[in-house]
Amino acid sequence: MTTQATQDPGATPAVAVLGGGVMGGTLVAALRQGGWPGDRVTVVDQDATKAAALADEHDVRTATLPDAVAAADVVLVAVKPDVVPAVLEQVAPVLRGGALVTSVAAGVPLRVYEDALPAGTPVVRVMPNTPALIGKGASAIAPGRAAEEGHLVLVERVLAATGLVERVAEKHLDAVTALSGSGPAYAFYVVDALAEAGVLLGLPRDLATRLAVATVEGAAAMVAQTGDHPAVLRERVSSPGGTTVAGVAALDAHAVRAGLVAAVRAAADRSRELGAG
């Protein structure tokens, strides 16, 4: 581990990751998996021990926030939302001209960054999700007023190893947060329920869990690979009078579809509340 951030204008863009939590660690890992040189990545955390451990794990640098930001071409803000204003106060005086600021802090609008940082600073918001940890994530990126095509391409490059990356307007980020940001929790909920049903029917729990996981994973892969609408794929396995039809009828009777829609709506409402705060 090297403990001082340096600057080499001719090399791969230098990235400073502010925050050594789950998402900050995921971004550091993604950069390294995507081929980013370790000496071009610096991780910063209020807990120096955490930053040092992350730097050792991924063979990247660590530094103080001012030193890391001053040497960075890209500053990734991966701190908790309520800490963002205080972090931006430290970032603004030392940010290099033309440096790109990218945020993964949920619910913090672009205007908060643009108001706190020097005029003309390009800012891009990212809404990732936790499967990014294993390269199976779904992220949406939204540009600020000064962000251009090259900035979006650079963010896509940074996120390349995390999974799917889609471009959206900022107005859609609350919906993205509710669907894909919170969505893994809904999927875990479904897997857990399927496994529990298997246990109730007499299957050993470990077997029921493996079957539930493989079933959900396989069904998602079929949607992705065939390009067919999920309803069409569902109909193909629903023989008249068969077991699947009976099961789907029970789901409808218990308003499972309506429950999932309500969950996404509730999460979107909460995301808007957090952003307003």
Backbone as CSV, one residue per row, in Angstrom:
resi,resn,N_x,N_y,N_z,CA_x,CA_y,CA_z,C_x,C_y,C_z
1,MET,0.841,-1.192,0.000,0.000,0.000,0.000,0.873,1.238,0.000
2,THR,0.530,2.215,-0.868,1.223,3.495,-0.897,0.355,4.517,-0.192
3,THR,0.931,5.380,0.575,0.136,6.272,1.415,0.134,7.719,0.970
4,GLN,0.520,7.978,-0.273,0.495,9.356,-0.764,-0.039,9.370,-2.177
5,ALA,-1.076,10.173,-2.428,-1.642,10.287,-3.764,-0.726,11.147,-4.623
6,THR,-0.530,10.721,-5.865,0.305,11.487,-6.782,-0.471,11.790,-8.053
7,GLN,0.094,12.583,-8.919,-0.598,13.032,-10.116,0.283,12.821,-11.341
8,ASP,-0.266,12.160,-12.347,0.444,11.928,-13.601,-0.523,12.223,-14.734
9,PRO,-0.488,13.442,-15.285,-1.471,13.872,-16.265,-1.557,12.973,-17.494
10,GLY,-0.502,12.267,-17.825,-0.527,11.463,-19.036,-1.041,10.059,-18.840
11,ALA,-1.384,9.701,-17.606,-1.773,8.327,-17.310,-3.286,8.186,-17.254
12,THR,-3.731,6.989,-16.861,-5.149,6.744,-16.623,-5.668,7.776,-15.624
13,PRO,-6.893,8.289,-15.811,-7.412,9.295,-14.872,-7.281,8.842,-13.427
14,ALA,-6.806,9.742,-12.588,-6.669,9.445,-11.160,-8.031,9.570,-10.494
15,VAL,-8.385,8.576,-9.697,-9.703,8.533,-9.056,-9.539,8.570,-7.547
16,ALA,-10.290,9.462,-6.904,-10.350,9.501,-5.446,-11.722,9.014,-5.015
17,VAL,-11.764,7.958,-4.230,-13.019,7.409,-3.720,-13.186,7.890,-2.285
18,LEU,-14.179,8.737,-2.053,-14.418,9.293,-0.734,-15.472,8.456,-0.029
19,GLY,-15.037,7.633,0.909,-15.943,6.743,1.624,-15.509,5.304,1.450
20,GLY,-15.241,4.638,2.565,-14.758,3.264,2.503,-15.782,2.249,2.953
21,GLY,-17.076,2.600,2.857,-18.137,1.669,3.216,-18.400,0.655,2.123
22,VAL,-19.595,0.062,2.156,-19.925,-0.996,1.192,-19.803,-0.499,-0.234
23,MET,-20.434,0.633,-0.555,-20.416,1.093,-1.941,-19.058,1.649,-2.327
24,GLY,-18.390,2.342,-1.409,-17.042,2.820,-1.711,-16.114,1.666,-1.986
25,GLY,-16.187,0.636,-1.161,-15.371,-0.552,-1.377,-15.703,-1.248,-2.683
26,THR,-16.988,-1.269,-3.031,-17.411,-1.873,-4.297,-16.816,-1.131,-5.480
27,LEU,-16.805,0.193,-5.410,-16.260,0.993,-6.503,-14.755,0.793,-6.640
28,VAL,-14.063,0.718,-5.505,-12.625,0.452,-5.554,-12.363,-0.899,-6.212
29,ALA,-13.124,-1.915,-5.795,-12.956,-3.255,-6.375,-13.276,-3.251,-7.866
30,ALA,-14.336,-2.520,-8.247,-14.723,-2.466,-9.655,-13.655,-1.791,-10.504
31,LEU,-13.067,-0.728,-9.984,-12.001,-0.061,-10.714,-10.830,-1.005,-10.949
32,ARG,-10.442,-1.711,-9.919,-9.309,-2.629,-10.047,-9.643,-3.784,-10.992
33,GLN,-10.859,-4.313,-10.889,-11.268,-5.398,-11.779,-11.359,-4.918,-13.227
34,GLY,-11.666,-3.630,-13.387,-11.759,-3.060,-14.726,-10.414,-2.664,-15.302
35,GLY,-9.333,-2.962,-14.595,-8.005,-2.697,-15.115,-7.384,-1.389,-14.678
36,TRP,-8.029,-0.666,-13.754,-7.458,0.589,-13.282,-6.202,0.307,-12.465
37,PRO,-5.082,0.970,-12.774,-3.860,0.763,-11.975,-4.075,1.171,-10.530
38,GLY,-3.519,0.399,-9.609,-3.688,0.697,-8.204,-3.140,2.052,-7.801
39,ASP,-2.098,2.512,-8.500,-1.519,3.804,-8.135,-2.320,4.977,-8.695
40,ARG,-3.441,4.684,-9.380,-4.329,5.738,-9.874,-5.654,5.759,-9.120
41,VAL,-5.726,4.989,-8.035,-6.930,4.943,-7.201,-6.544,5.265,-5.763
42,THR,-7.214,6.224,-5.172,-6.973,6.595,-3.778,-8.281,6.520,-3.007
43,VAL,-8.262,5.860,-1.873,-9.458,5.735,-1.046,-9.292,6.566,0.216
44,VAL,-10.368,7.248,0.591,-10.374,8.123,1.765,-11.556,7.742,2.644
45,ASP,-11.335,7.687,3.930,-12.433,7.462,4.860,-12.111,8.177,6.166
46,GLN,-13.160,8.622,6.862,-12.956,9.275,8.148,-12.237,8.353,9.122
47,ASP,-12.507,7.062,8.962,-11.824,6.047,9.764,-10.575,5.617,8.992
48,ALA,-9.433,6.106,9.397,-8.189,5.824,8.677,-7.864,4.340,8.646
49,THR,-8.262,3.627,9.684,-8.013,2.183,9.725,-8.796,1.470,8.637
50,LYS,-10.040,1.887,8.444,-10.874,1.287,7.393,-10.279,1.577,6.016
51,ALA,-9.850,2.818,5.798,-9.255,3.185,4.515,-7.992,2.375,4.259
52,ALA,-7.165,2.211,5.284,-5.925,1.458,5.126,-6.201,-0.007,4.806
53,ALA,-7.217,-0.585,5.456,-7.555,-1.982,5.200,-8.038,-2.161,3.763
54,LEU,-8.853,-1.229,3.296,-9.360,-1.300,1.929,-8.228,-1.113,0.924
55,ALA,-7.314,-0.189,1.229,-6.174,0.039,0.348,-5.286,-1.201,0.272
56,ASP,-5.074,-1.855,1.398,-4.274,-3.081,1.405,-4.947,-4.192,0.609
57,GLU,-6.259,-4.320,0.796,-7.005,-5.400,0.129,-6.930,-5.291,-1.388
58,HIS,-7.000,-4.060,-1.902,-7.068,-3.870,-3.355,-5.794,-3.264,-3.945
59,ASP,-4.766,-3.097,-3.126,-3.496,-2.556,-3.580,-3.680,-1.194,-4.246
60,VAL,-4.352,-0.292,-3.520,-4.527,1.081,-3.982,-3.921,2.018,-2.944
61,ARG,-4.048,3.312,-3.178,-3.464,4.293,-2.285,-4.482,4.772,-1.243
62,THR,-3.993,5.392,-0.207,-4.841,6.123,0.725,-4.167,7.451,1.022
63,ALA,-4.969,8.448,1.377,-4.441,9.785,1.638,-5.471,10.563,2.423
64,THR,-5.112,11.764,2.843,-6.102,12.655,3.433,-7.038,13.120,2.329
65,LEU,-8.207,13.583,2.721,-9.171,14.047,1.709,-8.611,15.186,0.860
66,PRO,-8.023,16.227,1.428,-7.492,17.303,0.582,-6.441,16.821,-0.411
67,ASP,-5.532,15.962,0.034,-4.484,15.467,-0.866,-5.063,14.595,-1.970
68,ALA,-6.017,13.738,-1.615,-6.617,12.839,-2.605,-7.387,13.623,-3.658
69,VAL,-8.191,14.593,-3.216,-9.012,15.371,-4.143,-8.140,16.250,-5.035
70,ALA,-7.110,16.851,-4.472,-6.244,17.739,-5.241,-5.540,17.016,-6.376
71,ALA,-5.314,15.722,-6.237,-4.607,14.942,-7.254,-5.544,14.201,-8.193
72,ALA,-6.866,14.321,-7.988,-7.823,13.473,-8.703,-8.392,14.127,-9.956
73,ASP,-8.576,13.292,-10.970,-9.329,13.693,-12.164,-10.806,13.378,-11.980
74,VAL,-11.073,12.358,-11.167,-12.448,11.946,-10.871,-12.567,11.793,-9.355
75,VAL,-13.574,12.443,-8.777,-13.842,12.315,-7.341,-15.168,11.585,-7.176
76,LEU,-15.130,10.390,-6.597,-16.325,9.593,-6.355,-16.784,9.805,-4.923
77,VAL,-17.951,10.396,-4.753,-18.478,10.666,-3.416,-19.365,9.489,-3.010
78,ALA,-18.862,8.688,-2.067,-19.564,7.473,-1.649,-19.782,7.472,-0.141
79,VAL,-20.166,8.639,0.389,-20.430,8.768,1.816,-21.937,8.744,2.049
80,LYS,-22.346,8.682,3.314,-23.765,8.705,3.629,-24.365,10.051,3.231
81,PRO,-25.630,10.051,2.782,-26.231,11.298,2.281,-26.152,12.476,3.237
82,ASP,-26.328,12.226,4.537,-26.328,13.347,5.470,-24.940,13.943,5.688
83,VAL,-23.906,13.257,5.203,-22.536,13.740,5.351,-22.083,14.520,4.120
84,VAL,-22.827,14.408,3.020,-22.406,15.011,1.746,-22.099,16.500,1.862
85,PRO,-22.971,17.344,2.454,-22.659,18.779,2.507,-21.322,19.077,3.188
86,ALA,-21.043,18.383,4.282,-19.774,18.614,4.986,-18.589,18.174,4.141
87,VAL,-18.745,17.074,3.415,-17.666,16.591,2.556,-17.419,17.576,1.407
88,LEU,-18.490,18.106,0.831,-18.339,19.052,-0.276,-17.641,20.334,0.169
89,GLU,-17.843,20.731,1.415,-17.129,21.900,1.937,-15.626,21.678,1.915
90,GLN,-15.205,20.444,2.164,-13.780,20.122,2.136,-13.272,19.947,0.704
91,VAL,-14.149,19.459,-0.171,-13.753,19.184,-1.557,-13.585,20.474,-2.357
92,ALA,-14.526,21.402,-2.197,-14.583,22.586,-3.061,-13.270,23.376,-3.145
93,PRO,-12.586,23.649,-2.032,-11.385,24.494,-2.130,-10.196,23.821,-2.818
94,VAL,-10.183,22.486,-2.875,-9.005,21.791,-3.398,-9.275,21.060,-4.712
95,LEU,-10.502,21.123,-5.189,-10.859,20.412,-6.421,-10.148,21.029,-7.618
96,ARG,-9.527,20.192,-8.427,-8.838,20.675,-9.629,-9.844,21.161,-10.663
97,GLY,-9.471,22.164,-11.429,-10.310,22.636,-12.507,-10.522,21.530,-13.536
98,GLY,-11.763,21.297,-13.915,-12.078,20.259,-14.901,-12.276,18.886,-14.311
99,ALA,-12.021,18.711,-13.020,-12.211,17.398,-12.398,-13.695,17.048,-12.385
100,LEU,-13.983,15.779,-12.554,-15.351,15.274,-12.574,-15.729,14.779,-11.181
101,VAL,-16.870,15.225,-10.691,-17.384,14.746,-9.404,-18.547,13.810,-9.685
102,THR,-18.476,12.620,-9.115,-19.504,11.600,-9.309,-20.036,11.178,-7.949
103,SER,-21.361,11.139,-7.811,-21.976,10.827,-6.524,-22.746,9.515,-6.564
104,VAL,-22.563,8.697,-5.542,-23.405,7.505,-5.368,-24.216,7.637,-4.082
105,ALA,-24.304,8.846,-3.534,-25.074,9.086,-2.307,-26.557,9.171,-2.657
106,ALA,-27.328,8.244,-2.157,-28.744,8.143,-2.527,-29.522,9.383,-2.107
107,GLY,-30.351,9.887,-3.024,-31.284,10.950,-2.696,-30.732,12.354,-2.714
108,VAL,-29.420,12.531,-2.905,-28.842,13.879,-2.894,-28.855,14.421,-4.323
109,PRO,-29.649,15.461,-4.602,-29.788,15.944,-5.985,-28.532,16.628,-6.510
110,LEU,-28.448,16.711,-7.814,-27.306,17.334,-8.473,-27.105,18.777,-8.017
111,ARG,-28.201,19.482,-7.763,-28.084,20.903,-7.393,-27.282,21.095,-6.110
112,VAL,-27.334,20.122,-5.191,-26.568,20.238,-3.954,-25.081,20.294,-4.276
113,TYR,-24.642,19.460,-5.201,-23.236,19.438,-5.610,-22.881,20.692,-6.397
114,GLU,-23.749,21.050,-7.343,-23.452,22.189,-8.212,-23.442,23.504,-7.434
115,ASP,-24.263,23.602,-6.385,-24.270,24.818,-5.566,-23.035,24.897,-4.670
116,ALA,-22.530,23.748,-4.233,-21.421,23.725,-3.278,-20.051,23.776,-3.949
117,LEU,-19.962,23.346,-5.207,-18.675,23.236,-5.895,-18.440,24.439,-6.812
118,PRO,-17.213,24.651,-7.255,-16.942,25.774,-8.156,-17.826,25.739,-9.394
119,ALA,-18.228,26.910,-9.862,-19.097,27.008,-11.039,-18.496,26.262,-12.221
120,GLY,-19.332,25.511,-12.918,-18.890,24.774,-14.090,-18.337,23.398,-13.802
121,THR,-18.318,22.986,-12.530,-17.825,21.651,-12.199,-18.765,20.588,-12.772
122,PRO,-18.256,19.667,-13.590,-19.121,18.601,-14.103,-19.449,17.605,-12.994
123,VAL,-20.734,17.298,-12.856,-21.200,16.371,-11.829,-22.088,15.323,-12.469
124,VAL,-21.923,14.075,-12.062,-22.772,12.977,-12.528,-23.263,12.205,-11.314
125,ARG,-24.578,12.007,-11.238,-25.154,11.187,-10.166,-25.263,9.743,-10.625
126,VAL,-24.988,8.837,-9.703,-25.090,7.404,-9.995,-25.997,6.760,-8.958
127,MET,-26.923,5.917,-9.422,-27.714,5.109,-8.504,-27.357,3.651,-8.752
128,PRO,-26.475,3.090,-7.932,-26.079,1.690,-8.097,-26.941,0.791,-7.220
129,ASN,-26.655,-0.504,-7.217,-27.278,-1.397,-6.233,-26.253,-2.421,-5.752
130,THR,-26.604,-3.158,-4.722,-25.601,-3.995,-4.058,-25.068,-5.157,-4.897
131,PRO,-25.812,-5.730,-5.868,-25.197,-6.778,-6.685,-23.985,-6.316,-7.486
132,ALA,-23.736,-5.003,-7.494,-22.491,-4.502,-8.087,-21.284,-5.132,-7.413
133,LEU,-21.463,-5.565,-6.168,-20.384,-6.222,-5.428,-19.848,-7.438,-6.157
134,ILE,-20.709,-8.120,-6.920,-20.307,-9.338,-7.632,-20.367,-9.153,-9.146
135,GLY,-20.379,-7.900,-9.594,-20.391,-7.630,-11.028,-21.728,-7.856,-11.694
136,LYS,-22.809,-7.947,-10.904,-24.144,-8.181,-11.440,-25.086,-7.035,-11.087
137,GLY,-24.522,-5.847,-10.946,-25.318,-4.710,-10.532,-26.103,-4.082,-11.673
138,ALA,-26.951,-3.126,-11.286,-27.697,-2.309,-12.249,-27.581,-0.873,-11.774
139,SER,-26.918,-0.034,-12.555,-26.696,1.359,-12.176,-27.300,2.282,-13.223
140,ALA,-27.789,3.425,-12.764,-28.248,4.477,-13.666,-27.425,5.720,-13.392
141,ILE,-27.062,6.436,-14.442,-26.271,7.650,-14.297,-27.027,8.830,-14.907
142,ALA,-26.938,9.984,-14.218,-27.632,11.183,-14.680,-26.659,12.353,-14.670
143,PRO,-26.555,13.088,-15.781,-25.586,14.187,-15.856,-26.106,15.487,-15.277
144,GLY,-25.202,16.269,-14.700,-25.518,17.617,-14.278,-25.379,18.585,-15.436
145,ARG,-25.547,19.876,-15.158,-25.569,20.889,-16.220,-24.258,20.968,-16.990
146,ALA,-23.132,20.788,-16.314,-21.831,20.944,-16.970,-21.252,19.625,-17.460
147,ALA,-21.943,18.523,-17.234,-21.428,17.213,-17.648,-21.680,16.998,-19.140
148,GLU,-20.642,16.582,-19.844,-20.721,16.350,-21.281,-20.591,14.861,-21.590
149,GLU,-20.649,14.541,-22.869,-20.584,13.142,-23.295,-19.340,12.444,-22.765
150,GLY,-18.215,13.109,-22.819,-16.979,12.492,-22.353,-17.020,12.137,-20.878
151,HIS,-17.719,12.955,-20.097,-17.834,12.668,-18.666,-18.682,11.422,-18.434
152,LEU,-19.768,11.292,-19.202,-20.625,10.111,-19.063,-19.877,8.854,-19.487
153,VAL,-19.108,8.960,-20.550,-18.315,7.813,-21.006,-17.307,7.408,-19.931
154,LEU,-16.706,8.395,-19.280,-15.736,8.101,-18.228,-16.405,7.402,-17.043
155,VAL,-17.593,7.866,-16.649,-18.315,7.207,-15.555,-18.687,5.781,-15.941
156,GLU,-19.111,5.585,-17.181,-19.429,4.231,-17.648,-18.198,3.334,-17.593
157,ARG,-17.053,3.921,-17.898,-15.806,3.149,-17.820,-15.484,2.766,-16.374
158,VAL,-15.691,3.718,-15.461,-15.445,3.449,-14.041,-16.355,2.330,-13.540
159,LEU,-17.599,2.327,-14.004,-18.591,1.370,-13.516,-18.647,0.079,-14.321
160,ALA,-17.817,-0.033,-15.335,-17.929,-1.148,-16.279,-17.942,-2.515,-15.601
161,ALA,-17.139,-2.694,-14.571,-17.036,-4.009,-13.931,-18.157,-4.276,-12.934
162,THR,-19.067,-3.305,-12.740,-20.132,-3.501,-11.755,-21.383,-4.133,-12.348
163,GLY,-21.517,-4.138,-13.680,-22.709,-4.707,-14.308,-23.339,-3.727,-15.281
164,LEU,-24.657,-3.774,-15.385,-25.417,-2.929,-16.308,-25.324,-1.467,-15.898
165,VAL,-25.116,-0.577,-16.884,-25.102,0.865,-16.641,-26.012,1.526,-17.670
166,GLU,-26.994,2.274,-17.206,-27.946,2.945,-18.091,-27.920,4.444,-17.838
167,ARG,-28.118,5.230,-18.890,-28.202,6.679,-18.755,-29.670,7.101,-18.608
168,VAL,-29.925,8.013,-17.666,-31.279,8.523,-17.459,-31.205,10.011,-17.140
169,ALA,-32.341,10.684,-17.216,-32.440,12.052,-16.720,-32.592,12.002,-15.199
170,GLU,-32.124,13.042,-14.520,-32.179,13.019,-13.053,-33.598,12.828,-12.539
171,LYS,-34.594,13.324,-13.257,-35.980,13.205,-12.788,-36.416,11.745,-12.636
172,HIS,-35.691,10.820,-13.283,-36.048,9.406,-13.193,-35.310,8.663,-12.078
173,LEU,-34.411,9.348,-11.378,-33.582,8.636,-10.409,-34.360,8.146,-9.191
174,ASP,-35.435,8.832,-8.804,-36.240,8.315,-7.697,-36.873,6.980,-8.080
175,ALA,-37.338,6.882,-9.333,-37.912,5.622,-9.800,-36.848,4.539,-9.901
176,VAL,-35.655,4.919,-10.373,-34.548,3.957,-10.452,-34.172,3.475,-9.058
177,THR,-34.106,4.409,-8.110,-33.787,4.047,-6.726,-34.789,3.033,-6.197
178,ALA,-36.055,3.272,-6.474,-37.116,2.396,-5.969,-37.121,1.036,-6.646
179,LEU,-36.784,1.005,-7.943,-36.847,-0.251,-8.693,-35.571,-1.066,-8.548
180,SER,-34.464,-0.552,-9.069,-33.228,-1.343,-9.049,-32.375,-1.092,-7.819
181,GLY,-32.446,0.131,-7.258,-31.670,0.409,-6.060,-32.145,-0.412,-4.871
182,SER,-33.454,-0.398,-4.634,-34.040,-1.183,-3.552,-34.445,-2.577,-4.009
183,GLY,-34.485,-2.784,-5.310,-34.983,-4.028,-5.876,-34.344,-5.312,-5.380
184,PRO,-33.022,-5.341,-5.132,-32.444,-6.585,-4.615,-33.133,-7.077,-3.342
185,ALA,-33.578,-6.147,-2.497,-34.278,-6.558,-1.273,-35.587,-7.264,-1.612
186,TYR,-36.277,-6.784,-2.654,-37.516,-7.452,-3.047,-37.215,-8.859,-3.571
187,ALA,-36.142,-8.960,-4.353,-35.766,-10.272,-4.895,-35.368,-11.232,-3.774
188,PHE,-34.610,-10.730,-2.784,-34.248,-11.574,-1.640,-35.503,-12.028,-0.894
189,TYR,-36.475,-11.129,-0.815,-37.749,-11.437,-0.155,-38.448,-12.597,-0.872
190,VAL,-38.475,-12.523,-2.205,-39.126,-13.571,-2.994,-38.383,-14.896,-2.862
191,VAL,-37.054,-14.853,-2.941,-36.269,-16.081,-2.797,-36.518,-16.714,-1.429
192,ASP,-36.525,-15.895,-0.408,-36.759,-16.397,0.947,-38.142,-17.026,1.068
193,ALA,-39.154,-16.383,0.461,-40.518,-16.913,0.523,-40.633,-18.240,-0.224
194,LEU,-40.003,-18.329,-1.397,-40.037,-19.580,-2.157,-39.370,-20.704,-1.378
195,ALA,-38.223,-20.396,-0.790,-37.520,-21.410,-0.008,-38.348,-21.842,1.197
196,GLU,-38.990,-20.893,1.849,-39.823,-21.214,3.011,-40.988,-22.120,2.608
197,ALA,-41.567,-21.852,1.435,-42.645,-22.711,0.949,-42.145,-24.136,0.729
198,GLY,-40.932,-24.253,0.183,-40.363,-25.587,-0.006,-40.180,-26.315,1.309
199,VAL,-39.746,-25.584,2.332,-39.569,-26.184,3.666,-40.915,-26.640,4.222
200,LEU,-41.945,-25.816,4.044,-43.276,-26.176,4.527,-43.801,-27.436,3.839
201,LEU,-43.336,-27.663,2.620,-43.760,-28.852,1.874,-42.851,-30.049,2.117
202,GLY,-41.872,-29.884,3.012,-41.065,-31.018,3.426,-39.654,-31.082,2.895
203,LEU,-39.222,-30.096,2.117,-37.856,-30.104,1.603,-36.876,-29.638,2.677
204,PRO,-35.667,-30.184,2.691,-34.633,-29.638,3.576,-34.366,-28.178,3.206
205,ARG,-34.079,-27.340,4.208,-33.954,-25.908,3.952,-32.840,-25.586,2.962
206,ASP,-31.686,-26.245,3.070,-30.592,-25.920,2.155,-30.956,-26.273,0.722
207,LEU,-31.668,-27.404,0.528,-32.105,-27.780,-0.817,-33.144,-26.794,-1.329
208,ALA,-34.104,-26.434,-0.483,-35.142,-25.498,-0.899,-34.534,-24.152,-1.298
209,THR,-33.531,-23.713,-0.558,-32.883,-22.436,-0.875,-32.129,-22.518,-2.189
210,ARG,-31.403,-23.616,-2.414,-30.669,-23.761,-3.681,-31.630,-23.780,-4.867
211,LEU,-32.740,-24.483,-4.720,-33.722,-24.548,-5.813,-34.349,-23.174,-6.062
212,ALA,-34.659,-22.455,-5.001,-35.260,-21.130,-5.151,-34.297,-20.166,-5.837
213,VAL,-33.037,-20.182,-5.400,-32.028,-19.298,-5.997,-31.840,-19.609,-7.477
214,ALA,-31.685,-20.895,-7.804,-31.462,-21.286,-9.199,-32.669,-20.949,-10.067
215,THR,-33.862,-21.085,-9.504,-35.080,-20.795,-10.260,-35.185,-19.315,-10.598
216,VAL,-34.958,-18.454,-9.603,-35.034,-17.008,-9.839,-33.912,-16.559,-10.773
217,GLU,-32.718,-17.090,-10.559,-31.581,-16.743,-11.410,-31.839,-17.172,-12.853
218,GLY,-32.349,-18.386,-13.025,-32.614,-18.889,-14.377,-33.721,-18.138,-15.073
219,ALA,-34.773,-17.805,-14.336,-35.879,-17.063,-14.940,-35.422,-15.685,-15.399
220,ALA,-34.620,-15.005,-14.566,-34.112,-13.691,-14.958,-33.222,-13.794,-16.189
221,ALA,-32.393,-14.835,-16.240,-31.513,-15.031,-17.392,-32.316,-15.278,-18.663
222,MET,-33.428,-16.000,-18.556,-34.265,-16.256,-19.743,-34.851,-14.960,-20.280
223,VAL,-35.305,-14.080,-19.386,-35.843,-12.791,-19.833,-34.754,-11.999,-20.549
224,ALA,-33.551,-11.986,-19.950,-32.452,-11.207,-20.522,-31.994,-11.766,-21.863
225,GLN,-31.895,-13.086,-21.957,-31.317,-13.700,-23.154,-32.301,-13.851,-24.308
226,THR,-33.580,-14.094,-23.995,-34.556,-14.267,-25.080,-35.108,-12.943,-25.578
227,GLY,-35.163,-11.952,-24.693,-35.763,-10.681,-25.061,-37.278,-10.733,-25.079
228,ASP,-37.863,-11.867,-24.720,-39.317,-12.000,-24.691,-39.894,-11.310,-23.460
229,HIS,-41.128,-10.856,-23.586,-41.791,-10.228,-22.444,-41.998,-11.268,-21.348
230,PRO,-41.818,-10.869,-20.089,-41.999,-11.833,-18.995,-43.358,-12.519,-19.017
231,ALA,-44.397,-11.789,-19.432,-45.726,-12.403,-19.477,-45.782,-13.530,-20.503
232,VAL,-45.085,-13.361,-21.632,-45.049,-14.408,-22.662,-44.333,-15.640,-22.125
233,LEU,-43.215,-15.431,-21.464,-42.476,-16.553,-20.885,-43.299,-17.260,-19.813
234,ARG,-44.041,-16.496,-19.036,-44.901,-17.101,-18.014,-45.973,-17.975,-18.653
235,GLU,-46.569,-17.487,-19.749,-47.633,-18.244,-20.414,-47.115,-19.560,-20.988
236,ARG,-45.835,-19.570,-21.406,-45.266,-20.776,-22.001,-45.124,-21.926,-21.003
237,VAL,-45.055,-21.587,-19.724,-44.945,-22.650,-18.710,-46.252,-22.837,-17.953
238,SER,-47.324,-22.235,-18.460,-48.621,-22.308,-17.781,-49.595,-23.147,-18.590
239,SER,-49.499,-24.451,-18.443,-50.414,-25.352,-19.150,-51.818,-25.213,-18.578
240,PRO,-52.844,-25.240,-19.437,-54.226,-25.132,-18.943,-54.530,-26.188,-17.876
241,GLY,-55.035,-25.726,-16.765,-55.382,-26.644,-15.693,-54.202,-27.227,-14.950
242,GLY,-52.999,-26.712,-15.208,-51.798,-27.295,-14.616,-51.394,-26.650,-13.301
243,THR,-50.228,-27.080,-12.820,-49.742,-26.614,-11.512,-49.370,-25.134,-11.528
244,THR,-48.751,-24.688,-12.629,-48.305,-23.291,-12.672,-49.486,-22.333,-12.685
245,VAL,-50.515,-22.673,-13.436,-51.714,-21.829,-13.470,-52.319,-21.713,-12.071
246,ALA,-52.350,-22.834,-11.359,-52.889,-22.811,-10.001,-52.039,-21.917,-9.095
247,GLY,-50.719,-21.995,-9.247,-49.839,-21.178,-8.441,-49.974,-19.697,-8.740
248,VAL,-50.018,-19.335,-10.029,-50.155,-17.933,-10.414,-51.501,-17.383,-9.955
249,ALA,-52.551,-18.208,-10.029,-53.867,-17.768,-9.547,-53.812,-17.436,-8.058
250,ALA,-53.048,-18.229,-7.309,-52.901,-17.942,-5.880,-52.146,-16.638,-5.661
251,LEU,-51.110,-16.382,-6.482,-50.384,-15.107,-6.378,-51.327,-13.933,-6.629
252,ASP,-52.158,-14.054,-7.658,-53.111,-12.984,-7.952,-54.127,-12.814,-6.829
253,ALA,-54.576,-13.928,-6.250,-55.559,-13.862,-5.167,-54.985,-13.152,-3.947
254,HIS,-53.661,-13.269,-3.756,-53.008,-12.614,-2.626,-52.395,-11.263,-3.006
255,ALA,-52.716,-10.776,-4.199,-52.303,-9.433,-4.648,-50.787,-9.239,-4.598
256,VAL,-50.052,-10.284,-5.007,-48.587,-10.178,-4.977,-48.100,-9.118,-5.964
257,ARG,-48.667,-9.088,-7.167,-48.274,-8.066,-8.150,-48.523,-6.666,-7.593
258,ALA,-49.713,-6.457,-7.028,-50.047,-5.146,-6.471,-49.111,-4.800,-5.317
259,GLY,-48.726,-5.802,-4.542,-47.817,-5.564,-3.428,-46.447,-5.106,-3.893
260,LEU,-45.938,-5.718,-4.967,-44.637,-5.327,-5.497,-44.688,-3.914,-6.073
261,VAL,-45.783,-3.602,-6.796,-45.944,-2.251,-7.332,-46.003,-1.238,-6.197
262,ALA,-46.725,-1.593,-5.142,-46.833,-0.689,-3.988,-45.479,-0.501,-3.314
263,ALA,-44.680,-1.562,-3.266,-43.353,-1.465,-2.654,-42.475,-0.486,-3.424
264,VAL,-42.490,-0.574,-4.740,-41.676,0.329,-5.561,-42.170,1.769,-5.415
265,ARG,-43.483,1.946,-5.390,-44.030,3.300,-5.204,-43.625,3.882,-3.851
266,ALA,-43.701,3.058,-2.811,-43.333,3.536,-1.471,-41.864,3.922,-1.414
267,ALA,-41.018,3.117,-2.036,-39.588,3.419,-2.052,-39.308,4.705,-2.831
268,ALA,-40.033,4.913,-3.938,-39.854,6.139,-4.718,-40.287,7.359,-3.917
269,ASP,-41.392,7.237,-3.198,-41.863,8.344,-2.361,-40.808,8.684,-1.299
270,ARG,-40.237,7.647,-0.708,-39.221,7.876,0.322,-37.962,8.504,-0.264
271,SER,-37.601,8.101,-1.476,-36.435,8.687,-2.137,-36.655,10.179,-2.378
272,ARG,-37.874,10.559,-2.790,-38.176,11.972,-3.002,-38.127,12.748,-1.681
273,GLU,-38.594,12.112,-0.605,-38.544,12.771,0.704,-37.101,13.024,1.128
274,LEU,-36.262,12.028,0.923,-34.848,12.167,1.290,-34.174,13.261,0.466
275,GLY,-34.515,13.310,-0.820,-33.939,14.338,-1.687,-34.379,15.732,-1.287
276,ALA,-35.658,15.868,-0.893,-36.173,17.169,-0.475,-35.518,17.620,0.821
277,GLY,-35.171,16.631,1.664,-34.540,16.972,2.944,-33.112,17.407,2.788
